[in-house]
Amino acid sequence: MRLVSTNQTNWDSEFDALVRGAFAAQTSRGFVPAELRLDGEDAVVALDCPGMGNDDIEVRIEDGVLIVAGERKPADAETGRVVHSELRMGSFNRTFRLPRHVDPDAVRATFDRGVLTIRIPAAATRPSTRVPIRPNDQLQDSP
């Protein structure tokens, strides 16, 4: 069991875990450079995706993991024969484990000038819930 505080220090440590997890050896085919930063209370993930469009990239969240996958396709063959290329082509897959308190429905992604930016808002602080303490004989009657 992990005790969780609802102050900025907790978000900072969760963000640190997000950063460490992002650059750990998780699923990663191909390579799309990423930058993670804090913007106010939000975490922001930026990925370089030059030569790609919205239809070439997929962003989804599954079981608390942010998954960014896509493919950079070679230029149209009609533009000439490639003699030498250092451009990375093919598919990629980056994963980032999200802190537990992140609301997946609040995550937003934008794509502008070859940079995919994913904003992960800090979750609103939930009020604490008081748990009543009952006598032992009442626990047995509860469904």
N, C-alpha and C positions, 0 to 999 in steps of 0.2 A: 504494500500500500504506500502511496506517495502522498505526502501532505502538500497541498497547493495553497499558496498565498495569492491574493488577487491584486498585488501591487505591481509597480513598474519593474521591480527587480525580478519578479517571476517571469514577466514577458521577456525581459532581457535574457534570462537563462533559457527560456523556451526558444528564443530566436537564436541564441548561441548553439543550441542543439540542432536547430534547423540548418544552420550553416555547416556544422560538423557533419551532419548526415548527408547534406547535399554533395559534399566533396569526398565522402567515403566511397569505397568501391561497391556501389550498388549497381543496378541495371544501367548500363551505359554502352550502347552501340553507337559508333560514330562519335563525334565530339562537337558539341555546341557550347561555346564558352558561356558561363553564367556569372552574374554578379548578384549578391544578396546584400540588401541594406535595409536599415530602418528609416522610415519617413514618418516622423511623428510617432504614433503608436502602431502604425501599419508596417508589416514586413513587405518588401518589394523584391521580386525576383525578375531580373532582366537577362534575356538570352539573345545572343547574336544569331540571327537567321538570315544572312544576306542571300539574295537570289531566290528567296522563298516568298510565297504569298499566303494569305489566310487559309486557302484550300490545301496547302501543303503541310499544315501544322494542326495537331490536335492537343487540346489541354483538357485533362479530366482529373477527377479526384476519386480514388477507390480506397476504401478502408484506411482513411487518414493519410494517404500518400498522394501528393501532387505529381501527376505524370504528364510530361511534355514529350510528344513523339511527332516525328515528321520525316520528310524526305526532300532532299535537294536533288532535283533532276538536272541532268546535263542540258546545256543549251541546245536549241534546235539544230539538227544536223545540216540544215540549209545554210547556216552562217559560215561554213567552211570546215576544213579538217583540222582537228586539234593536233598540234605537233608536240606540245608540252603543256602540262597543267599541274599546278600545285593547289588547285581548288578542291575542297572536300565535297564529294558527291555521295549520294546514297542516303540511307535512313539513319535516324538517330533516336535515342530514347533516354531521357533524363528523368530521374525520380528524386523527390524531396519529401521526407517524412514531415508532416505537419504537426504542430503542437496539438494536443487533444482539445484545447478550448477553442480552436478555430471553427467557425461556422462555414462549411463548404459552400452553402448557398450565397455567401457574401463575397467570395473570391471573384475577382474580375480580371479579365485579360484584354489587353489592347495590343495592336500591331501597327508600328509606324516606322517607316524608313529602314526596314530590315531588323528592327529590334522588337522582340516580344516582351511585353512588360506585364507581369502578373502581380496584382496587389492583393495582399492577404491581410484584411483588417483584423485588428485586435478584437477579440470577442468582448461584448459588453459584460461588465461584471454582473454576475448573477447574485441576487440576494441570498443570504444563507437561509437554510431551512432548519427550523428547530425540530428535533426528533424527540417525541415524548418518551419518557421512561415509564414503562408499565410494570405492574407487579408480575412476577413470574407466572402466576395462574392465568393472567389475561393473554399471555403469548400463546398458550396452547389452544385457546378458543379462536384465535385469528385465522383467517383462511390463508 
